[in-house]
Amino acid sequence: MDLVGNKNIRQAWDQLAAMHGSKTAVVFEDAVGNISEYSYAEFNGEINRAANLFLSLGIEKGDRVATQLNNCPEFLISWFGLAKIGAITVPINAQCLRNECEYIIQHCEIKTVIVESQFVSHYQSEDAGGSQPNILVARIADHIESSGTINFSRELKNQPSELLQNVPVSSDDIAEIIFTSGTTSCPKGVVITHYNLLFAGHYSSWMCSLRDNDRYLTIMPACHIDFQCTTAMPAFHSGAALILVEKYSATKFWGQICHHRATVTECIPLVIRTLMLQPEAPWEKDHQLREVLFYLNLSEKEKEQFTHRFNVRLLTSYGMTETIVGNITDTPGFERRWPSIGRPGFCYDVRIVDADNQEVKPGELGEIVIKGIPGKTLFREYYNNPEATAKTYDSEGWLHTGDFARMDNDGYFFFVDRNVNLIKRSGENISSTEIENALLTHPQILDAAVIGVPDEMYDEIVKAVVVQEENAFLTEADIQGYCSERLAKFKVPAVIEFRKKLPRTSTGKVKKSVLKNERVCVWTDPDPLSAE
């Protein structure tokens, strides 16, 4: 099924502007509550201005341009503007530090970056003889000058809203390189094509039955695949309105859902848990949400409490950066079987295989592998890393996810855990997620992460890192006793560590590699998805 053909992002946006014109494309609410809005025609004009600016700066087809921006229209404008001239966006997480940025800049040989003012120092050379990329600073007033940088906002306004040059671009050309979070290894650059992005628009709009009157609100980081291929691309593909919130705040989020009349949104477990800590409001069920897209993992108790309190239903989806979209999902027309992650979507074959790459029977545990078309329905490759690409795609073209699951007789998949999160204790495979879900049912536990630590006797033993309520005084024995009533004996944590917070990525995933590698207890900075 070829849904895209040789269409590119430039053609797609020109068609959207012609079809939807004055209809709202983007609504942006910044961190202090200021709201701006763009129509489809206006936003395409801004994208053209960005493309013209990039051309004037000598950026050519195939050049890689990094962006380090918080959620903002400038990210979208740069992303699509670069795509219109065949250049490649390399989004860098706003939480990345200087050394992490340097790794990406060097790996991709980036000569131009678009950043917010607080990130400029990441890209300025510390020694006089060092080289640095051209730095465009976004989201600053027109009169502000900074030595060695270009005022992106001001220069953008000086460009015409009609594209000055049509660079030949194919659907097979690279549109961006997204680096994985690096929670288990050094970050790898996932190569994504124009076809990948346009296919995501088709697929994800089908997945959540988007219509042109939908209003899709997101707080997911713009640098992330979930924002791009589960929210932005399907919203625009459908002619819907994308409501972009700069920063998640648990105290503001539900009010934003109601104020912006959102019909679709997405939540990760961290969002759900921090929302449940907020005091109940009499108006919180007066919303227009029909779908809340959800990504792993949540306990049955948490799911029931959240859906009942806010009168919503969850649409579960499973995917990763390399799979572009949620290849397994609550597909339209089929019942939702919580805690199933759903069934395979169209254009994909999905199997569960054993260590010998043989398909297992229904009910048996194995790795999820996915068959699609690299560069079209799956990522093309890892940038400048053929060894990692060959490790992910086997000789028959199956993408190995490293995630373990079971499938029932009706073809519904049930996620068990990441391979890296499976603890191997004396030959037993233990799901750290199962133990985490048990811990989170404790009324005095706010957060928990479970890892395996080396042990001479058992190979690995179970360790739980726990964040308890401010006024709680739980002991190791208390938690072990609680778990022993809910879990098999070999799953009960042998070691308990108490912390004030857990180290997380910008999308709320616990950095288990950090927990495994730390030799001392280190308090991390507040999570960017704050509970303020």
N, C-alpha and C positions, 0 to 999 in steps of 0.2 A: 504494500500500500504506500504509494508515493504521494504524500500530502503537500510537499513543498516544491518539488521539481528543482528548477535552477533559480528560484526567487531568493533575493537577498534582503537584508534589513532596510536598505535605502528604499527599495520598491515597496516594502511592507508599510513603512511609515508614510510614504507619499500617498498610498492607497487609503490608509487610515484617515489622513487629513482630508482627503477628497470625500470619503464616505461619511465621516462624522462631524467635520467642520467645527461648528460652534459648541458641540457637545463636550461636557467636562471630561478631560482625560486624567488630570492630576490635581489632587488637593494635598497641600503640604502644611502640616502643623509643626512648627519648630519647638525647641525645648522650652521656650517661655510662653508658648500659646499663640504666637502669631500665625495667621492662616493666609495662605496664598493659593491661587487657583489658575489653571491653564486649560484652555480648550484644546481639542485635538489639532486644529489648525495652528493655534498659537504655539503649541509645544513642538510641532514639526518645524515651525519657523525657528525656534530656539535651537533645535538640533542642527538645522542648516547653518545657523550662525556659528555654532561650535565647529562644525565640519570646515567651514570657511576659515575660521581662525587657525585650526590645525594645519590646513593647507598653507596658510600664509607663514606659518612657523617652520615650514619645510618638512612636516611630517608626511611620510609617504606610505603607500600600501605595504603592509607587512611589518611596519615599524611597531614596536611594542611601547605602549604608554601606560605608566602606572597611575592609579588613583588611590589616594588615601583620604576618604571623605566619610563623614557621618551620613546618615540617611538625609538626603536632600535632593531637590530637582537637579542640581548640578551633576550629581552622579549619573542620573539617567541621561541628561543632555550630553555629557562627555561620552558615555558608553555607546549611545546610538550615533553620536556625531563621528566618533572614530570609526564605527562600523560602516558608515555611509561612504567613507573614503578608503575602505579596505585596511585600515590600521587596526591594531589589536589592543584591547583593554586588558590590563593586568590589575585587577582590584586587590588592594592590600587592606586587610582588616584594620579598622580604626584602633584596635587594641594592641597592634604590633609595636614593638619597641625598635629602637634604632638598629640593633644587630639583626633583628628579624627582617626589617626592611632591606638592609644591606644584602642579605642573602638572596632575596627575590630580585633586587636590582641587578646584582651581578649575574645571577643564573639566567636572567632573560635579556641581559645586555640592554637595559633600559636607559634612554638618554633624555626622556621627558617625563615629568611627574605633575599631576594635578592634585593639590593638597589643600587642607585648611591650615590656617596660620599656625595653629599649635603643633603641627607636624613638620614645619619647615626645617627645623634643626636636624630631623632624621636624615635629611638629604644633603646637608651642607658639609663639605669636607672639613675635617678637623686639622689637616695640615695644608700648608700653602701650596704644596706641589700636587696635592690630590685632585682628582677630577670629580665633578659632580654633575648630575643631570640638570637640564633646564627645569626650573621650578615655576609652575603657574599656581598662584594662590587664589583660591575660590572663597566666596562668601565674605568678602571684605568690602568696605565702602570704596567708591570710585577714586577718592582723593588719597587713599592710603598708598604709600610707596614703601617698598622694602628692598634694600640693596641686594642685587643679584637675583631678583625674582620678577615675575610678570603678574600684573593684576588681572587675573582671569575674568573677573566679573566686569571690569571696565572694558577690556578689549573685546569681550563678547558683544557688548552693545554697539560697538563700532563696525560690526560685520553685517552684511545684508542678510535678510531672512530667506533669500532664494539661493539654492546651492549653485556655486560658481563653476564647479567642475564635476562631471560624472566619471569617476574612476571605475574601470571595469571590475566588477566584483561578482564572484560565483557563490552559490550556496555552499560549496565545499571549502571556501576560504575560511581561515580561522578568524573568529570574532573576538575571542578572549581566552585568557589562561587564568583559571581559578586555582589558587593554591589550597591544598587540603590543610586542615587545622593543625596537623602535626602532633596530634595527641598520642600517637603510637610510634612515630618515626619522624625523620626530617620531612618538611612539607614537600609535596610533589605537585607540579603544575599540570592541572587537568586541562587538556586542549579541547576547546568547544568551538564548533563551527556556526556559521549563519544558519545552516540547515538545522543543527541541534536546537538553536533558540526558537526558530520559527515552528519546528515540530513541537517543542514544549508548549507553545501557545495553543496549538490545536489540541494536544493531548490533555493538558491540565484544565483547559476550559471544558472539555468533555467530562473529565473526572469529577468536577464539582458543578457541572451543569450550569456554567456561567451564561448570563444573558446580558444584553446591552444596557439594561436598567439596573444591573448590580453595582454595588459600591463595596469594593474590596479593600479593607483596612489592614495594614500590616505594620508591625514594629520589628520585623526581622531585619538584620543588618543587610544593607544593600549589596555588600560584597559577597553575600552568601547565595548558594544555588537555590535555596528555598525561596528567597525573595525574588530572584530573577526568573526562575522557571516554573515556580508554583504560584507566584503572585503576579509579577509585572507582565510577563509575556502573555499569559492567558487573559489577564484583565484587558490589555490593549487589543489582543486578538478578537475579543468579544465586543469591543467598543464600550466596555464598562469604565467606571471611574476608579482609578487607583488612589486610595487615601494613604499617604505616606506620613508616618509619625516619626519625628527625628529620634526620639528616645523613649524607651518603655519606662513607665512609672506605674507601679501597682495602684497608687492612690488616684491616678488620673485615667487609667486605661478604660475602665468600663464606662466612665462618663464620656470618653471620646467615642466609644462604640455607639452610644445613644445619640450624642450630639451630631455626629457625622452620618447618622442613619445607615450604618454599615449593614450590609446583608451577608457578607462573608468575611471571615477573619481566620487567622491561624494562631495556634497556641502550642508552646512547648511545655513540658512539665513544670519548669521553673516559673513560668507565667501563671499557670493554673494554681500552683501552690502558694505563690505570693498573693494572688487574688483572693484565695480562700482565707488569708489572714486579715483581710480588710473587714471593717465593720459592715454589717448588712445595711443596705439602703432600701427604702420603700419603693424606689423607682427602678431598681436594677433589672427587673424582668420586663421593663417597658422598652424593649429594643426590637430591631427588625432583622436580627440574625436568623438565617435559615441553615447555615453551615458553619461549623468551627473545625477547620482542618487541624489535625493533631498528629504529632510525631512521638515515637516511643520515648520513655516508658512511664506507665502510670498504673498504680494499683487499682483493683476493682473498687475499693472503698473510696479512693480519691476521685475516681471517675464518677461514681454515683453521687457523691456529695456535690461535685462541681455542676454536673448536668441538672441536678434537681434544684440547686440554689439559683442558678441563672437561667433555667428553663431553655437549655440549648441541647443540641445533639452533636456528637463528634463524628467527623469523617476521617477515618484512619488511613494513613498513607505511609508506605515504606519506600525509601530510596536513598541515594547517596550522591555526592557530587558526580561521580563517574557514571551514574545511570541517568543523569540529567533530570528525570522526573520520578514520580512515585510509581514505579513499575508494578508494585503490588498495592492494591487499594480497595476501598469500599466502592466497587464498580457500580455505575448507575444500573438500575433494574434488578439488582440482587440484594438480598437481605444483608444486614450488618450483624456479624456474629462476634461481638466483643468477647474475649480479647483478641480475636483474629485480626491480623493486619490486612485481610481481604484476599482478593483473587488477582491474578495477573491481568494487566490492562492490554488493550489492543497493540499490535505490533511487537509483542514480546512473548518469548517462551521462557518459562521459569521452571526449574527443577530443584530438587533437594538431593544432593549426592553425598557419598561416603568418602573416606580418605583416598580411595582408589578411583574416584571420579565416576563411580557407578550410581545410578539412580536408586534411591532407597524406597521401601514400601511406605504407604500411608501410615502415619503414626510414628515412624522412626525418625530419630534425630539426624540431621545432616546439614551441610553447608548450602546456602542459597546460591545458585548460579543462574545467570541470565543470558539469554541469546537475543541479540538485536543486531543493528548494523552500526559498526564504529563510524563516528563522524556524522551520523544521521540520527539514530535513536539511542545511541550510547556514545560516550566520549571517544574521541579519536585515539588519543595516546597521552602519555605523560611527556611533557615538554623536555627535550634533551635527556630523556631517561628511558632508553629502549629496554634496559634490563627490567625495570619496574613494570613497563607495559607488557613485556612477555610473561611476567609472573602473574599479572592480573588476567590477561586473556590466554586461555589454553590453546592447544593446537587445533581444536575444533571450533574456536571462536566463542566459547562460553566465558563470560565475565565472572570471575570468582570474587564474591563479595566479602568473604571472611566472616559472614554472619550465619548463625545457626538457627534452624527452625524445624518445625514439623508441619506436615500437610495432612488434613483429614480426607476422608473418602469422597467428599464433595468438592475438593479442590481449594479449600480455604487454608491459608497459611497462618501459622502461629509462631511468632518470633520467640526465640529462647534467649539468645545473647550473642554478642560479638565474640568471635573466636578469641580475641585478645582478652575478653572478660570472663571466659570460661576458666574456672579454677580446677586443676587436676590434682585431686587428693587421693592418693593410693589407688589410682585407676578409675576413680569416680569423676565424672564430669559434673561440676557444680556451676550453676548459673548465678553469677553475682547479682544479676538483676532480680532474681527471685528472692534473694536474701534482702536486698535493698527495699523491695516492695513490702516485705514482712516488717522490716524495721520502721518503715514510714507509717505503719498503722499504729505505732505507739504514740499516744497522745502528747508525750513530752519530747518527741524527736522531731526536729524541724527538717533535717537533711541528713543524708547518709550515702556513703560510697563504700563498696566492698571490693577488695582486691585479694589476690593470692600472693603470699610471701613464701620464699624458699624455706624448706624444712628438711633436715636430714632423714627423718623417719618417714614422713608422709609425702615427700616430694614438694607439696605445697600445703599450707594451712590457710584458713579463712581469716582475713583481718577486716574489721569494720571500722571506718572512720565516721564518727557521729557528731552531728551538731544538735545540741539539745536546747530546749526552751531556756530563756534567760534565767528564770527562777527555779529551774529543775536541778536536782542533785542526784542524777542517776549514777550508778556504779557499774563496773564491768559485770558483776554478778547479776545485777538487775536486768541488764540487756540480754545476757546469756540465758537467764531464766525465761525471759519473755520469748526469745527465739525458740527455745527448746519446746515450748508449747505449740509452736506453729511450723517447725521445720524438723526434718530428720536429723538425728544426732550428728551425722557427719557434716551437715550444713551449718551448724551453729558456730558463729565466729569464735575462734580460739583466742583472738586478740582484739581488744577494743581500744581505739584511740579517740579522745575527745578533742574537738577543735571548735573555734569560733565560726569558721566558714570553710567552704571547700574551694579549691582552685578550679575555675571553669573557663571555657572558651566563651566567645561573644554570643554563641548560640545556646549557651546553657549547658553544654556537655561538660561533665567532670573530666578534668585532665588526670586520668588515672596513671598515665606515665609519670607525671609529677609526683603523685602519691607513692608510686613504687620506687622512684629513684631518690626521693628525699631521705636524708640520713637524720635530719632533725625536723622538728615541727616548725613550719614557716607560715606566718599569716599572710594571706594574699590580699591584693587590693580589692575593693568592692566590685562585685560583678556589674558589668555594663547594663545588664537587664536588672536594674535596681528595684528594690521594694520600697522606695521612698514614699 
